[in-house]
Amino acid sequence: MYTEYDPQHEAEAAMKRAAEAEGADRQRLIQLALAWHELARDLRDEQAPSHPAGRGPAAG
């Protein structure tokens, strides 16, 4: 999946903004950061090579 955004960078930026915010804005920005973080994790999982039977590379 191609995206022009770097989800990890967006997550970090949202957390920095959340640290400076208060109340409902802070909660909203934390939720936004978590969503970006989850997207970044999903993209990493898609790009990671899969191993047979769920084994790691050292299990060989």
PLY file of the C-alpha trace (Angstrom):
ply
format ascii 1.0
element vertex 60
property float x
property float y
property float z
element edge 59
property int vertex1
property int vertex2
end_header
0.00 0.00 0.00
1.42 3.37 -1.04
0.84 6.38 1.11
2.38 9.82 1.01
2.26 9.95 4.81
4.72 8.42 7.25
2.36 7.01 9.89
5.07 6.75 12.55
6.03 10.39 12.04
2.35 11.41 12.16
1.87 9.44 15.41
4.84 11.18 17.02
3.64 14.60 15.86
0.14 13.96 17.27
1.60 12.92 20.64
3.71 16.08 20.78
0.61 18.17 20.09
-1.33 16.17 22.71
1.35 16.91 25.32
0.74 20.63 24.76
-3.06 20.38 24.68
-5.64 20.14 27.45
-9.00 18.49 28.01
-10.97 17.13 25.08
-8.37 18.28 22.55
-5.70 16.31 24.39
-7.83 13.14 24.40
-8.67 13.55 20.71
-5.01 13.97 19.79
-4.02 10.92 21.85
-6.64 8.86 20.01
-5.35 10.21 16.71
-1.78 9.28 17.64
-2.87 5.78 18.58
-4.63 5.38 15.24
-1.51 6.51 13.34
0.62 4.16 15.45
-1.67 1.23 14.67
-1.48 2.04 10.96
2.31 2.18 11.14
2.37 -1.21 12.90
0.03 -2.72 10.29
2.22 -1.44 7.46
5.34 -2.90 9.12
3.54 -6.23 9.49
2.58 -6.20 5.80
6.18 -5.53 4.76
7.80 -8.06 7.11
8.82 -11.37 5.54
6.65 -14.22 6.75
8.11 -17.39 8.20
6.59 -20.86 7.82
4.42 -22.10 10.68
4.83 -18.78 12.49
8.45 -19.52 13.30
11.09 -16.86 13.59
14.28 -17.02 11.50
16.31 -18.63 14.32
13.86 -21.50 14.84
15.03 -23.19 11.60
0 1
1 2
2 3
3 4
4 5
5 6
6 7
7 8
8 9
9 10
10 11
11 12
12 13
13 14
14 15
15 16
16 17
17 18
18 19
19 20
20 21
21 22
22 23
23 24
24 25
25 26
26 27
27 28
28 29
29 30
30 31
31 32
32 33
33 34
34 35
35 36
36 37
37 38
38 39
39 40
40 41
41 42
42 43
43 44
44 45
45 46
46 47
47 48
48 49
49 50
50 51
51 52
52 53
53 54
54 55
55 56
56 57
57 58
58 59
